[in-house]
Amino acid sequence: MSNDTYDSRAKILAIGAVLCWSTVATAFKLGLEGLSPISFLFYVIISSIIFLCVFITLTDRWKGFKNIKFSDFLVAVLSGLLNPFAYYLILFEAYDRLPAQVAQTLNYTWPIVLVLMSAFINKRKVAKNVIWGLLLGFLGVMFIASRGHIFVLSFDGVGVFLAVFSSLVWATYWIISKSSKVEPVRFLFINQVVGLLATLLWITVFDIKIAIPNTQSALATIYSGWFEMGIAFVLWITALRYASKPEKISHFIFFAPFLSLFFIRFILSEPIMFSTLVGLVLIISGVLIVEYGSDVFKKIRKKLSV
């Protein structure tokens, strides 16, 4: 089979993953209408574990768990404390406090944070394109948080902080998880089990009562667990394996937040603010400059030097 055929399959799978991710902001908001963030997290993780159990059984992956090295298992456990537990608890609290369009857009600063953290950890000089990307991303965050009136906060301050802070937690998770040699689906399953145990401990320590979800919240938890934490992940990692190069599909991820606004508008009936669109464009522009800016700047310098 040719590379073009594999790349075509990869693109179809990547589009499927992006479609899943573009709907979850709406699902989060619907679920949180009837549940607290910790209750919603509890049910979503259970839903995700059920999906992964089914998938692992169908793909005969259970026997591979016994070959996981202790050091890799510890990495998976630590990662599970970050994602799903800390990341989604913070993110769901942000969604509970903010309009869906604001929470999901602010959360999308994580690629910039990831590059900055990687540079700091590896003691590398921060490239100029990263600095420009960071400035654009920061301007986008400020534009969204202030609804276009820079430095005048228009939304819940704690919610804005949590939405942005969640990107730091997510970036930390990716950096730690990269050191794992565990097969991705098994790694995710360990993450989810650890996340569930951490959630149960949180509920016990703070004596939180878990509410019984209504029909809407129940459907939202099932959808979020299966599509956000399960199906989208499987589609994406499979797409990466089919793609001849990661760059063949990596750009598809940038369509997710724009598609998400469509579902937020027509399912949640949440009017899309002009400031959200401008802020999202600034943030995505910042991410693109961080991701591809160095190559672009090199080509510009070459042309100017001729």
Buried (B, 14 or more C-beta within 10 A) or exposed (E): EEEEEBBBBBBEBBBBBBBBBBBBBBBBBBBBBBBBBBBBBBBBBBBBBBBBEEBBEEEEBEEEBEEBEEEBBEBBBBBBBBBBBBBBBBBBBBBBBBBBBBBBBBBBBBBBBBBBBBBEEEEEEEBEBBBBBBBBBBBBBBBBBBBBEEEEEBBBEEBBBBBBBBBBBBBBBBBBBEEBEBBBBBBBBBBBBBBBBBBEEBBEEEEBEBBEBEEEBBBBBBBBBBBBBBBBBBBBBBBBEBBEEEEBBBEBBBBBBBBBBEBBBEBBEBEBBEBBBBBBBBBBBBBBBBBBBBEEBEEEEEEEEE
